[in-house]
């Protein structure tokens, strides 16, 4: 099967390409390399291109003739989306429309879309089920919800995967996240442990949780990649359009992540409590029953220690080899 992977040179995309490649899919990665890297594409062919470039998109579709599309090319930093909403609506919504138009033109009817737990906003209850209220609290979340809605109106069989907190890296240190200014908790923790930052700031310790810090459902990037392969197989087997949470169904507080990082990396580092970060839901945990039941999702790395260890080992390489 031929799969067109938009954004396949980025952090999550490169793991999806690896998972597809290991299963023998014929892959074409389309990526503008704004945050991705050519070296991260371990399988298939890479075409450097932008989703705003309809001509190149059409040329690529006409040569490659994909059976299915996986779309995860997007801007993903929540605070940046608040600062530059139009950049997000353009990159994430308009460019998705271009891709969907190209699918329509070339009769590609299977589409896996990378959505986000950000579509739920601040959920009323946790774990969050897929049919709960969708109330994003930032432009990033709205862009993901809009694309989900647009897909519903099209005669395209699609699966929207709502990612919770993705982290970790390849155990063999071939691929992982490369960012200069990290915002994500696990990356910031391991960088602080490695001495790259002086102190880990904890945004808020007065939340209504056991230790007062926010709780998230951290999923290893390889399990998330596996969810995409399952979603694709589901569509190829004639599965109806659907939406699935991608998380493990339980969470860890910021303090638990900090303490686990100190333990796994065997280093103590300073922390400081700061003001709450705007737009942070206190708790965000996936109800993962649906994906486990319908897609037979069986996580292999539901283990915070493994997630942090692989993130830490990868981060060492990022700095040693100055990958950013
Ligand atoms: N945090 C800190 N200190 C830091 C970094 C983060 O205390 O230095 C806290 C945050 O305030 C939050 C938690 O750690 O409570 C997790 O924060 P992240 O930035 O790692 O992740 P988010 O939960 O904010 O967001 C992530 C993705 C979004 C996605 C969301 C869905 O970045 O794209 O998960 O769950 F929408």
Boltz pocket constraint, residues with backbone or C-beta under 6 A from the ligand:
constraints:
  - pocket:
      binder: B
      contacts: [[A, 76], [A, 77], [A, 78], [A, 116], [A, 117], [A, 118], [A, 163], [A, 164], [A, 165], [A, 166], [A, 183], [A, 184], [A, 185], [A, 186], [A, 188], [A, 200], [A, 201], [A, 202], [A, 203], [A, 204], [A, 214], [A, 215], [A, 216], [A, 254], [A, 277], [A, 280], [A, 281], [A, 284]]
      max_distance: 6.0
